[in-house]
């Protein structure tokens, strides 16, 4: 398995290959992003990075990251993650992102998402700091 950072000029070459994964990731934004919105955001936000997990000609998944500069610290935010057979590439992806974050002077790697990610990352040192809840107004 190989983890590779995709340079921005090559994003459009990879988008068709990860289209199903982009659709999957967009479903878990609960109407905030479509797959096209994720692509558009990556094309226009020069702080975001696309990482691909692949073996031979088969792409197993992707992660979109962004370096966030808070007033007191810099972090690497994992915005979107999707793919297949996560156990085959998660550890390698996470180790790659850890190195990238350290080289970028980040103090931590952040992520948000559905509750199930807590189980996925429970042995990797992640700590749940808060869970995002939403009250749809039509339910009021």
C-alpha positions in Angstrom: 0.0 0.0 0.0 1.2 3.5 -0.8 0.1 6.8 0.6 0.7 9.8 -1.7 0.1 13.5 -1.4 -1.6 14.6 -4.7 -0.3 18.0 -6.0 -3.2 20.4 -6.7 -2.6 20.5 -10.4 -3.4 16.8 -10.5 -6.6 16.9 -8.5 -8.8 16.7 -11.5 -7.0 13.5 -12.7 -7.9 11.8 -9.4 -11.4 13.1 -8.8 -13.0 10.6 -11.2 -11.2 7.7 -9.5 -12.4 8.7 -6.0 -15.9 9.9 -7.1 -17.7 7.1 -5.2 -15.6 7.9 -2.1 -16.4 11.6 -2.4 -20.1 10.8 -2.5 -19.8 8.6 0.6 -17.9 11.4 2.5 -20.5 13.9 1.4 -23.3 11.8 2.9 -21.8 12.2 6.3 -21.9 16.0 6.1 -25.7 15.8 6.3 -26.4 18.3 3.5 -23.5 20.6 4.1 -21.4 19.4 1.2 -22.0 17.5 -2.0 -19.2 15.6 -3.7 -18.8 18.5 -6.1 -18.6 21.0 -3.2 -15.7 19.0 -1.7 -13.9 19.1 -5.1 -14.6 22.8 -5.6 -13.4 23.6 -2.0 -10.1 21.7 -2.7 -9.6 23.5 -6.0 -10.0 26.9 -4.4 -8.5 26.4 -0.9 -4.8 26.2 -1.3 -4.4 25.1 2.3 -6.1 21.8 1.8 -4.3 18.7 0.8 -5.5 15.5 -0.9 -3.9 12.2 0.2 -4.6 8.9 -1.6 -4.1 5.4 -0.4 -3.5 3.0 -3.3 -1.9 -0.3 -4.4 -1.2 -1.0 -8.0 -4.0 0.7 -9.9 -6.6 0.4 -7.1 -7.4 3.4 -5.0 -8.5 2.3 -1.5 -9.3 5.7 -0.1 -8.5 9.3 0.5 -8.2 12.0 3.2 -8.5 15.7 2.8 -6.4 17.7 5.3 -5.8 21.3 6.1 -3.3 23.1 8.3 -5.3 25.3 10.8 -3.5 28.1 12.6 -5.3 28.9 15.8 -3.9 31.8 17.9 -2.1 29.5 20.3 -1.3 26.4 18.1 -1.2 25.0 14.7 -3.1 21.7 13.9 -3.7 19.4 11.0 -7.4 19.0 10.4 -8.7 15.8 8.8 -11.8 17.2 7.0 -12.9 14.2 4.9 -12.0 10.5 4.9 -13.6 7.8 2.9 -12.7 4.6 1.1 -12.8 0.8 1.3 -11.0 -1.8 3.4 -9.8 0.9 5.9 -7.8 -1.6 8.0 -5.5 -2.1 5.0 -4.5 1.6 4.8 -5.5 3.5 8.0 -2.2 2.9 10.0 0.0 3.9 7.1 -2.1 6.9 6.3 -2.1 8.0 9.9 1.7 7.6 10.2 2.1 9.6 7.0 -0.1 12.4 8.3 1.7 12.4 11.7 5.0 12.9 9.9 3.5 15.7 7.7 1.9 17.4 10.8 5.2 17.3 12.7 7.1 18.7 9.7 4.5 21.4 9.4 5.0 22.4 13.1 1.5 21.2 14.1 0.9 20.3 17.7 -2.0 17.9 17.0 -4.1 16.2 14.4 -7.8 17.1 14.6 -10.8 15.4 13.1 -14.6 15.5 13.4 -17.2 13.1 12.1 -19.6 10.4 13.0 -19.4 8.7 16.3 -18.0 5.5 14.7 -14.6 7.1 14.2 -14.1 6.9 17.9 -13.9 3.1 17.6 -11.7 3.3 14.5 -9.1 5.5 16.3 -9.4 4.2 19.8 -6.0 2.6 19.7 -4.2 5.4 18.0 -4.1 7.9 20.8 -7.0 10.1 19.7 -9.1 11.5 22.6 -12.7 12.5 22.2 -12.9 16.2 23.2 -16.4 17.0 22.2 -19.2 15.7 19.9 -21.0 17.9 17.6 -24.8 17.9 17.9 -27.3 19.6 15.7 -31.0 20.5 16.2 -32.7 20.8 12.8 -35.1 23.7 12.9 -37.8 21.8 11.1 -38.0 19.5 14.2 -38.8 22.4 16.5 
